[in-house]
Amino acid sequence: MANTASPDGAPRAALALLGSLTGVALVAALHSRSPAPATRPSMKAPAPDPAAANRAARRLNRAAGTLAASVLLDSAVEHYRGQFENRMMYTPLVTAAMALGVSAHGTMDQRQTSHMVRDTVYLLTALVGVIGTGFHLYNVRRKVGGISWQNLFYGAPVGAPMAIGLSGLLGYLSERVRETPPGQRPMIWGLPAGRAVGVASGLGMAGTVGEAGLLHFRGRFHDPFMYLPVAMPPVAALALGRSALGPTGEDRRATRWWLRATAILGLSGTVFHAIGVGRDMGGWRNWQQNILNGPPIPAPPAFTGLALAGLAALGLLEDHPDD
């Protein structure tokens, strides 16, 4: 049985150190900037590298695929546990598999044009995420007590469908970056692509933190490592938002560090969840039951996908400065 006592001793010291490092890195990310390079008045900015937009687009395809893989496996487990009571529960599996396929195709595609099939799949995937969120909200509201902590804890996870929606959104943004004409800076909805992608990734990361925080609060944070998904990604999201909305030429090293740490956190979270499954009664010998009832093993890489999107945004901001 899991220990639900509050952390003390070494775990408490580790959490205090984490909090201190988080605060220092946040201050550095929000306030540090490097001076703009000195240039002669008559010197023109170099023309954008055509290959840079394609590299950024493929990075976004990779991020979208990582999110799609996480959703595919997680929704398969969760909806199997629900015995696919509603046939619509097959929809996220199909769309996530399609999004994963076109993301793999986009990651390998070095052409400078968007792809109609990828665009269609990504838009469909984003739509499924929005509709799925509505279904999950309806599922929670129709339970006795309506919107309550009990129903939010044990009903359909409200924030989960938005992960597949984010996969579709990032994929759609990747196609907009990819179709940038040679010699021009990538633009999305009239905004510099790096800024648009950075804001979208930061908001998505903040939403994912909310879902992880809810479920870890349900588990009473019985393991000190359960604080990490609600401590590190918010810093990365704030720093990414500051970089996306801040002036060109600022120092983004702290932001990049936090995004990389968040990407690693997502992968390591899978390991921690697998350990949690192994600690349940019967361990991995009883895997058919424990995988369904234990911590969701495929869920944490959603942070990895969003961190990869944030890193792609930083690449766009540096390769294509807008002022």
C-alpha positions as CSV (number, residue, x, y, z in Angstrom):
1,M,0.0,0.0,0.0
2,A,1.3,3.4,-0.9
3,N,2.6,5.6,1.9
4,T,0.4,8.7,2.1
5,A,2.3,10.5,4.9
6,S,3.6,13.9,4.1
7,P,7.3,14.0,2.9
8,D,9.9,14.7,5.5
9,G,13.7,14.4,5.9
10,A,15.5,14.0,2.7
11,P,12.4,14.3,0.4
12,R,11.5,17.6,2.1
13,A,15.0,18.9,1.6
14,A,14.9,17.8,-2.1
15,L,11.6,19.6,-2.5
16,A,13.0,22.8,-0.9
17,L,16.0,22.6,-3.2
18,L,13.7,22.2,-6.2
19,G,11.7,25.2,-5.1
20,S,14.8,27.3,-4.8
21,L,16.2,26.3,-8.2
22,T,12.8,26.9,-9.7
23,G,12.7,30.4,-8.3
24,V,16.2,31.3,-9.4
25,A,15.6,29.9,-12.9
26,L,12.3,31.8,-13.2
27,V,14.0,35.1,-12.3
28,A,16.7,34.4,-14.8
29,A,14.3,33.4,-17.5
30,L,12.1,36.5,-17.0
31,H,14.7,39.2,-16.5
32,S,17.9,38.1,-18.3
33,R,18.6,39.4,-21.8
34,S,21.7,39.7,-23.9
35,P,22.5,43.0,-25.6
36,A,21.5,43.3,-29.3
37,P,24.5,42.8,-31.6
38,A,26.0,46.0,-32.9
39,T,25.5,46.5,-36.7
40,R,26.3,49.3,-39.1
41,P,23.3,51.5,-40.0
42,S,23.7,50.5,-43.7
43,M,24.0,46.8,-43.0
44,K,20.9,44.8,-44.0
45,A,19.7,41.8,-42.0
46,P,20.7,38.6,-43.7
47,A,17.9,36.9,-45.7
48,P,16.2,34.1,-43.9
49,D,17.5,30.6,-44.5
50,P,14.9,28.6,-46.5
51,A,15.9,25.4,-44.8
52,A,15.4,26.9,-41.3
53,A,11.6,27.0,-41.8
54,N,11.5,23.4,-42.9
55,R,13.6,22.3,-39.9
56,A,11.2,24.1,-37.6
57,A,8.2,22.5,-39.3
58,R,9.7,19.0,-38.9
59,R,10.3,19.7,-35.2
60,L,6.7,20.7,-34.8
61,N,5.7,17.5,-36.6
62,R,7.8,15.6,-34.1
63,A,6.1,17.4,-31.2
64,A,2.6,16.7,-32.6
65,G,3.5,13.0,-33.1
66,T,4.8,12.7,-29.5
67,L,1.5,14.1,-28.2
68,A,-0.5,11.8,-30.6
69,A,1.4,8.7,-29.4
70,S,0.7,9.6,-25.8
71,V,-3.0,10.1,-26.4
72,L,-3.3,7.0,-28.5
73,L,-1.9,4.7,-25.8
74,D,-3.5,6.6,-22.9
75,S,-7.0,6.7,-24.4
76,A,-6.7,3.1,-25.5
77,V,-6.2,2.0,-21.8
78,E,-8.8,4.4,-20.4
79,H,-11.5,3.6,-22.9
80,Y,-10.8,-0.1,-22.6
81,R,-11.3,0.2,-18.9
82,G,-14.7,1.9,-19.8
83,Q,-15.4,-1.1,-22.0
84,F,-16.0,1.3,-24.9
85,E,-19.5,1.9,-23.6
86,N,-20.0,4.6,-26.2
87,R,-18.9,3.9,-29.7
88,M,-17.6,7.4,-30.0
89,M,-14.8,6.2,-27.6
90,Y,-13.1,4.7,-30.6
91,T,-12.7,8.1,-32.2
92,P,-9.7,9.4,-30.4
93,L,-7.9,6.1,-31.0
94,V,-8.5,6.4,-34.8
95,T,-7.6,10.1,-35.0
96,A,-4.6,9.8,-32.8
97,A,-3.3,6.9,-34.9
98,M,-3.8,9.0,-38.1
99,A,-2.1,12.1,-36.5
100,L,0.8,9.9,-35.5
101,G,1.1,8.6,-39.0
102,V,1.1,12.0,-40.7
103,S,3.4,13.4,-38.1
104,A,5.9,10.7,-38.9
105,H,5.5,11.5,-42.6
106,G,6.0,15.2,-41.9
107,T,9.1,14.6,-39.8
108,M,10.8,12.9,-42.8
109,D,9.4,15.3,-45.5
110,Q,11.9,17.9,-46.5
111,R,9.8,19.6,-49.1
112,Q,8.9,23.3,-48.6
113,T,5.2,22.9,-49.2
114,S,2.3,21.9,-47.0
115,H,0.5,18.6,-47.6
116,M,-3.2,18.4,-48.0
117,V,-3.6,15.0,-46.3
118,R,-1.6,16.1,-43.3
119,D,-3.5,19.4,-43.1
120,T,-6.9,17.5,-43.2
121,V,-5.8,15.0,-40.5
122,Y,-4.5,17.7,-38.2
123,L,-7.6,19.8,-38.5
124,L,-9.8,16.7,-37.9
125,T,-7.6,15.8,-34.9
126,A,-8.0,19.3,-33.4
127,L,-11.8,19.2,-33.9
128,V,-12.0,15.8,-32.1
129,G,-10.1,17.3,-29.2
130,V,-12.7,20.0,-28.8
131,I,-15.6,17.7,-29.2
132,G,-14.0,15.2,-26.8
133,T,-13.7,17.8,-24.1
134,G,-17.4,18.5,-24.5
135,F,-18.2,14.8,-24.1
136,H,-16.0,14.5,-21.0
137,L,-17.6,17.6,-19.4
138,Y,-21.0,16.2,-20.1
139,N,-19.9,12.9,-18.5
140,V,-18.9,14.7,-15.3
141,R,-21.9,17.0,-15.1
142,R,-24.4,14.1,-15.5
143,K,-23.1,12.3,-12.5
144,V,-24.7,12.8,-9.1
145,G,-23.4,16.0,-7.7
146,G,-22.5,17.5,-11.0
147,I,-19.2,19.4,-11.1
148,S,-17.6,18.4,-7.8
149,W,-14.2,17.2,-6.7
150,Q,-15.4,13.6,-6.5
151,N,-16.6,13.6,-10.1
152,L,-13.6,15.5,-11.4
153,F,-11.3,13.0,-9.7
154,Y,-13.1,9.8,-10.8
155,G,-15.1,10.9,-13.9
156,A,-13.9,11.2,-17.4
157,P,-10.7,13.4,-17.3
158,V,-11.8,16.8,-18.6
159,G,-8.4,17.9,-19.8
160,A,-7.4,14.7,-21.5
161,P,-9.1,15.2,-24.9
162,M,-7.4,18.6,-25.3
163,A,-4.0,16.7,-25.6
164,I,-5.1,15.3,-29.0
165,G,-6.5,18.7,-29.9
166,L,-3.1,20.2,-29.1
167,S,-1.5,17.6,-31.3
168,G,-3.7,18.7,-34.2
169,L,-3.0,22.3,-33.5
170,L,0.8,21.9,-33.5
171,G,0.6,19.8,-36.7
172,Y,-1.5,22.5,-38.4
173,L,1.0,25.2,-37.3
174,S,3.8,23.0,-38.7
175,E,2.2,23.0,-42.1
176,R,1.8,26.8,-42.0
177,V,5.5,27.2,-41.2
178,R,6.5,24.7,-43.9
179,E,4.7,26.6,-46.7
180,T,6.7,29.8,-46.1
181,P,7.9,31.1,-49.5
182,P,11.7,31.1,-49.9
183,G,13.4,34.2,-48.6
184,Q,10.4,35.2,-46.4
185,R,9.9,34.9,-42.6
186,P,7.3,32.4,-41.4
187,M,4.1,34.0,-40.4
188,I,0.9,32.5,-38.9
189,W,-2.3,34.4,-38.7
190,G,-0.4,37.6,-39.4
191,L,2.0,37.0,-36.5
192,P,5.6,35.9,-36.5
193,A,5.5,32.1,-36.4
194,G,7.9,31.7,-33.5
195,R,5.7,33.9,-31.3
196,A,2.5,32.2,-32.3
197,V,3.9,28.7,-31.7
198,G,5.5,29.8,-28.4
199,V,2.3,31.2,-27.0
200,A,0.3,28.1,-28.2
201,S,2.8,25.7,-26.6
202,G,3.0,27.6,-23.4
203,L,-0.8,27.7,-23.0
204,G,-1.0,24.0,-23.8
205,M,1.7,23.2,-21.2
206,A,-0.2,25.2,-18.6
207,G,-3.4,23.3,-19.3
208,T,-1.6,20.0,-19.1
209,V,-0.2,21.0,-15.7
210,G,-3.8,21.5,-14.5
211,E,-4.8,18.0,-15.4
212,A,-1.6,16.4,-13.9
213,G,-2.1,18.5,-10.7
214,L,-5.7,17.4,-10.3
215,L,-4.8,13.7,-10.6
216,H,-1.7,14.0,-8.3
217,F,-3.8,15.9,-5.8
218,R,-6.1,13.0,-5.9
219,G,-3.1,10.8,-5.0
220,R,-2.3,13.2,-2.1
221,F,1.2,13.7,-3.5
222,H,2.3,10.6,-1.6
223,D,5.6,10.5,-3.5
224,P,7.7,13.7,-3.5
225,F,8.4,13.2,-7.2
226,M,4.7,13.8,-7.8
227,Y,5.4,17.5,-7.2
228,L,7.7,17.8,-10.2
229,P,5.0,17.9,-12.9
230,V,3.3,20.8,-11.1
231,A,6.6,22.6,-10.3
232,M,8.8,22.4,-13.4
233,P,6.4,22.8,-16.4
234,P,4.8,26.0,-15.1
235,V,8.2,27.6,-15.0
236,A,8.9,26.4,-18.5
237,A,5.5,27.8,-19.7
238,L,6.1,31.2,-18.1
239,A,9.6,31.4,-19.5
240,L,8.4,30.4,-23.0
241,G,5.6,32.9,-22.9
242,R,8.1,35.6,-21.9
243,S,10.4,34.7,-24.7
244,A,7.5,34.6,-27.2
245,L,6.1,37.9,-26.2
246,G,9.4,39.6,-25.3
247,P,11.8,41.7,-27.4
248,T,14.1,40.1,-30.0
249,G,17.7,39.6,-28.9
250,E,17.0,38.6,-25.3
251,D,18.9,35.7,-23.7
252,R,16.8,32.6,-24.0
253,R,19.2,30.1,-22.5
254,A,17.3,29.7,-19.3
255,T,14.1,29.1,-21.3
256,R,15.8,26.4,-23.4
257,W,17.2,24.7,-20.3
258,W,13.7,24.5,-18.7
259,L,12.1,23.2,-21.9
260,R,14.7,20.5,-22.2
261,A,14.3,19.6,-18.5
262,T,10.5,19.4,-19.0
263,A,11.0,17.2,-22.1
264,I,13.1,14.8,-19.9
265,L,10.5,15.0,-17.1
266,G,7.8,13.8,-19.5
267,L,9.9,10.7,-20.4
268,S,11.0,10.0,-16.9
269,G,7.4,10.3,-15.7
270,T,6.6,7.2,-17.8
271,V,9.2,5.3,-15.8
272,F,7.8,6.6,-12.5
273,H,4.3,5.6,-13.5
274,A,5.5,2.1,-14.5
275,I,7.1,1.8,-11.1
276,G,3.8,2.8,-9.5
277,V,2.0,0.1,-11.4
278,G,4.6,-2.4,-10.2
279,R,4.0,-1.4,-6.6
280,D,0.3,-2.3,-6.7
281,M,-0.9,-5.6,-5.4
282,G,0.5,-8.4,-7.6
283,G,2.9,-6.1,-9.4
284,W,3.5,-6.7,-13.0
285,R,2.4,-10.3,-12.6
286,N,-1.1,-8.8,-12.3
287,W,-0.5,-6.3,-15.1
288,Q,-3.9,-6.6,-16.8
289,Q,-5.6,-5.1,-13.7
290,N,-2.8,-2.9,-12.4
291,I,-2.3,-1.1,-15.7
292,L,-6.0,-0.2,-15.8
293,N,-6.1,0.9,-12.1
294,G,-2.6,2.3,-11.6
295,P,-1.0,5.6,-12.8
296,P,-1.4,6.1,-16.5
297,I,1.9,5.1,-18.0
298,P,1.5,6.8,-21.4
299,A,0.3,10.2,-20.1
300,P,3.5,12.0,-19.0
301,P,5.1,12.3,-22.5
302,A,2.5,14.9,-23.3
303,F,4.9,17.3,-21.5
304,T,7.7,16.1,-23.8
305,G,5.6,16.9,-26.9
306,L,4.8,20.4,-25.7
307,A,8.4,21.0,-24.6
308,L,9.6,20.0,-28.1
309,A,7.1,22.4,-29.6
310,G,8.5,25.1,-27.3
311,L,12.0,24.4,-28.5
312,A,10.8,24.6,-32.1
313,A,9.4,28.0,-31.2
314,L,12.7,29.2,-29.8
315,G,14.4,28.0,-33.0
316,L,12.0,30.1,-35.1
317,L,12.5,33.1,-32.9
318,E,16.3,32.9,-33.3
319,D,16.4,31.9,-37.0
320,H,13.7,34.5,-38.0
321,P,13.9,37.6,-35.7
322,D,11.1,40.0,-36.4
323,D,12.7,43.3,-35.4
